[in-house]
Amino acid sequence: MRMPKILAVLAATATFTSALALAVQADELHVLNWKGYGADEPWAVEAFEKATGHKVVNDFFNSEQEMLTKIRTNPGLYDVVMINAAFNDQAMGEKLLQPIDVSKIPNAANISAEKAGSPMLNHDGKVFGVPWVWGLTALAINDKAFDTPPTSIGVMWDEARKGRVVIRDDAVEAIQFGAIASGQNINDIKDMEAVKAKLTSLIPQIRTFWSSENDWNQMVASNQIDVGTYWSGSADRAKTHFKLPVSLVIPEEGAVAWLDAWSIPVGAKNVAGAEAFINYMIDPGFYVEWVTKVGAPVSANDKALAGLPEDSFNRKVMGDPAVAKRIQFQAPVTDAQREQYLALWQELKVNVK
């Protein structure tokens, strides 16, 4: 039986409308990342959208655990997510990520072999994370509070700084920081009591805990703090972009190093857009502009890093072999370790007035 003409027209219209809606949805690219961390720079979003036709929809997290929760509870929502490589194993174990075809990401060819081959990002011959940038959780100081920048992590315990010290409210990072302060390997802590003792003695110094870049910057802008743990890229942005009196200090005792990578969640609706976005994020052109305009961590792309002046911080300081010897890259933390760290950290925090 032939369909009446009007019904045929309505059916065709509905089919077209449905196809158009799917096409519009497919052209949206849902990105999950830290706020103010490259992917949401207006000039970068505009350039990417103009070049590819994909509309970027940004969402944000304030901790790795919040990031994992968002992926778990919103299956299929995100197309690309930025994950600290040390948490990639956990996401993999929960089957939250899908393999990435790096042949469709041309700029990946220039990523350093060491970082591209990281066992935290590669499993059974498949890639589950494309290295983007790396940096440090070290110390940052309020330049107004120091005639000469400190060289030791011990400045955090200096009585003269009491009530003007901050530390990030993150159990894993805090325990690893305590490990460095007690002379231990952050990935193989032998004496947890020493870590506890060191952090316990730090608590009276603490003004407050911070969780976002904006928290830290506001406190230094209002001259409420002298020193605290901070991310290297954030310290660079504070000085370069916000013109704040902030300097990064890499203590002689060492610092925590991390590698950030881009991954594609299982169920992503716009894989092609995710591949294009990752390619753009590791592109030398984007990276040099990001560093110049805003400030950024160190690119995992050797070609991008070479695009910076030789005397730039990310090449001269972060590339210094002497610095490399005293930094420790984060490795994955087991669920049991994470629970232990969280319990200790919560116990310590209750004593902050």
N, C-alpha and C positions, 0 to 999 in steps of 0.2 A: 504494500500500500504506500502510495506516495504521500509525503508530508505536506499539509497545506502550506501555501506560500508564506503566509504570515508567521507560522510556526517555524518554518525553515529559516526565515530571516532572524527571528528571535534567538533560535538555537545558534546560528552563526555568530550573532552579536555577542551572546553569552560566552561562546568559545573564544572569540577574539579578546573580550574583556578579561577573561580568565588568563589567557596567554599573556596579555599585556601586564596584568598584575604580577604574574610570575616573573616576567622579564624585568619589571621594575625592582621586584624583591631581589632577583639575582644580581642586579647592578648595585645593590647596597652591599657594603662591606663592613661587617661588624667587628670592631677591634677592641680587645681588652688589654689594658696596659696601666701603668702608673700614670697619674695625672701630671701633665707638664713634662713628659718624658719623650720628646721627639715626635711621637706619632700624632699628637694633637696640636702641634704648632700650626697656626692658621695658614701660613705661607706654604708649609709642606703639604697640608691637606689640599689646598687649592691647586698646587702644582701636580700632585698625584691625580686628582680628579680630572683635571684638564687633559692630562696625558693619557689616561686610561678609560675615562667614562664611568668609573666606579665611584659611587658616593660613599664617603667614609662616615660611619656612625661609631663614635667613640664611647666606651664605657670604661670605668676605672675601678681599681682596688687599692687598699692601703696596706695589704700584707699578702704574703704568698698563700697563707691559709685562706684568706678571703677570696683570692683568685681561684684557688682550687674549688672552693665551695660554689662560686658562680658558674664554673664549668659543669660541675656535677648537677646542679639544680636547674640549669638552663640548657639541656641538651639540644644541639642544633642551632642555638642562638648566635654563637660566636664563630667567625670565620678564621680569625687569626688571633693568637694570644702570645704575649711576651712572658716567658717563664725563666726564672733563674735556673741555670742548668742543674744545680744541686737538687731542685725539686722536680726535675723532669722524670726521674725514675719513679717517683710517687705517682705522678700523673699517668705514666706508662702502666704502672702496676694496676691502676684502676681503670685501664682501657679508656682513657679520656682523650688520647691523641691518636692521629693516624699518620702513616708514613708520608714523607714529603719527597716529591720527585724533583731533586735539585737540578736536573737537566733543564727544567723550565724556569730556573732562577740563574740567569747568566752571571750575575755578580758574585755568586757563590764560588766561582772558580778562583777568585782572588782572596778568599778567606785563608788565613794561615793554616797550614797542614795540622799543626798541633791542636788548634781549637776546632777545626772542622772534623778531626778524628776523635774528638772527646768521647770516651766510653759512656759518658752521662747522656749523650745525645744520639748515639748510634747503638742499635740493637739488632742482632741477627742480620747484619748486612743492610739494614734499613735506617734511614735518617728520620729522627723524630723531633729535631730541633736544629735550626740554622743559626749559628753563632752571629751575634749582632755587635755587642760592645762588652767590654769588661772594665772593671774598676775596683775601687777599694772602699771598705768601711774603715776609715782611719780617724784622725782627729781633725777638727776644724776649730780655729780660734777667732775670737773677736780681736781684730788688730789693735783696737783702742785699749785693750787690756794688757798688752804685752809690749815692752820695749824691744825685746828680742824673742823671736818665736821659740817655743820649747822644743826639745829634741826627744824627750822621754814621755812615755805613757804615764809616768808618775805624776805629771802635772795635774791629773784628774784628782789625785789624793792630797794635793797641796792645800794646807789649811787656809792659805790666803784666798783660795778659790771657793771656799765653802759657801754653798747656797747659790753658786753661779756655774754649776756643772750640769750638763744634760746628757742623757743616754737614750737611745731609741727603745721604745717599748716593744721589744721582740725577744722572746725567750732564747731562741737559737743564737741570734746575733750577740745577745748579752753574755750568754755562757761562753761563746767562742772568744769574745773580748776578754772575759775573765781568764780564759785559758792562756791567752797571750800575756796578760798581765802577770800570770803566775808562772811564766816560762814554759808553757806546754804547747803541744801540737793541737790545733783546733779540731782535727779529724781523728785524734787518738788521745783523748784525755785520760790520763792514768790516775790523777789525783783530783777527784771531784771536790773533796773537802777543801783543798787548797783554793780551788776556784770559788767555792762558797765563801771562804774566809776573805778572799780578796774583794769580792763583790759586796759582802756584808760591811766591810770597812769603807766602801765607797758610798754606800747609801746615805750617810749623814751629809755628804757633799752635794747630793743631787737636789737641784731646784725642782725639776719636773721631768717627765718622760715625753718624748716626741714621737709622733707617728707619721708625719708628712713633712715634705720639704717646706711647705708654707709655715708649719709650726716653728721650725728651726729658724727660718729667715725672719719671721716676725719678732722672735725673741732677741735676735741679734740686732735687728733694726731699732728696737726700743731699748737697747743696751741692758738687757736683763741677764745676759749670760757672758761668760768668758771663754768657755771651752766645752766641747762635747764630741761624742762620736758623730760622724757624718759621712755621707757618700762623696767620693771624689768628684763625680760629675756634678753633684748638687753644689758643692763648694765652688766649683768652676762657674756654674750658672749664677750663684749668688754674687760673685765678684763681677763677672762679665756682663750679665743681663740686668741684674738688679742694683749694681753699683754699691754693694754692701761691703763693709770692712771685714772681709772674711778671707782667711788663708788656710790652705790644707797643710796638715803636718803628718808626715809618715814617720811614726815613732821608731827609734832605733830597735825597740823590742819586736816590731813587726806590725802587720795589719792584716785584716781579713780581705781576701780577694774573691770576687764573684764574676761569673760569666753569664750574661743575659742572652737569650736566644728566642727566636720566633718559632712557634709551633702552630699546627693546624688541628683543631679539635675534631674528634669523631662527629660526623653528622653535619659538618660545615656545608652550608648551602652554596657558597661562592668560593670554591677552591681555586679557580682560575684567578679570581680577584685577590685571594690570599697570596698566591704565588707572585703576582705582580707587585703587591704591597711589600712583601719581604724583599723582593729584588730592589725596590725603590729605597727601602730603609737601609740597605747595606751598600747603596750606590755611593761612590766617592763624591759625586756632586752634592748630594743631599748632606753627607756627613760633614764636608768642609763648611757648607753653609750653616749647618746646625752648630758646629763649634764656634764659628765666627760670630754668628748672631746671638747665640744663646749660651753656649758652653755645654760640653758633653763629655761622657766617659771616653775610653779608648776604643777605637773601632777594631773589630776582629778581622776586617778587610785590609790586608797589607797595602793595597793600592790606594784605599781611602786615607789611611794613615800617612802615606807618603805624600799626600796632597797638602799636608799641613807644613808650615815653616819648620825648619830643623830645630829652631830654638823654642818651639811651642811646648807647653807643659806636657801634653800627651805624648810627645816624642822625647823631649829632653829629660824630663823627670820620670814619667811613667815607663819610659824605655831604658832607664838607667839600670845596668846589670846589678849595681849595688842594691837598688830598691828591689829588684826581682828576687834577690837572695833572701830578703827578709819578709816577703809576703807569703801567705798561705791561702791557696784557693779552696773554697768550700767544696766538700764532697757531700754526697747524699747522707741524710740523717735517718736512722730507722725510726719506726713508730715508737718503739720502747725508749729510745734516746730522747725523742721529741717530748714524750710524756714526762720523762725525768727532768728535762730542762724546764718545761713549763711549770711543773710542781715547785721546783726550786725558785724560779723567777717570781712566781706568785707569792711564795713565802717571804721573799726578800722585799717585794714591793709594799707589803702591808706596813712596813716600818718607815716609809717615806711620809713625812708630815705634810 
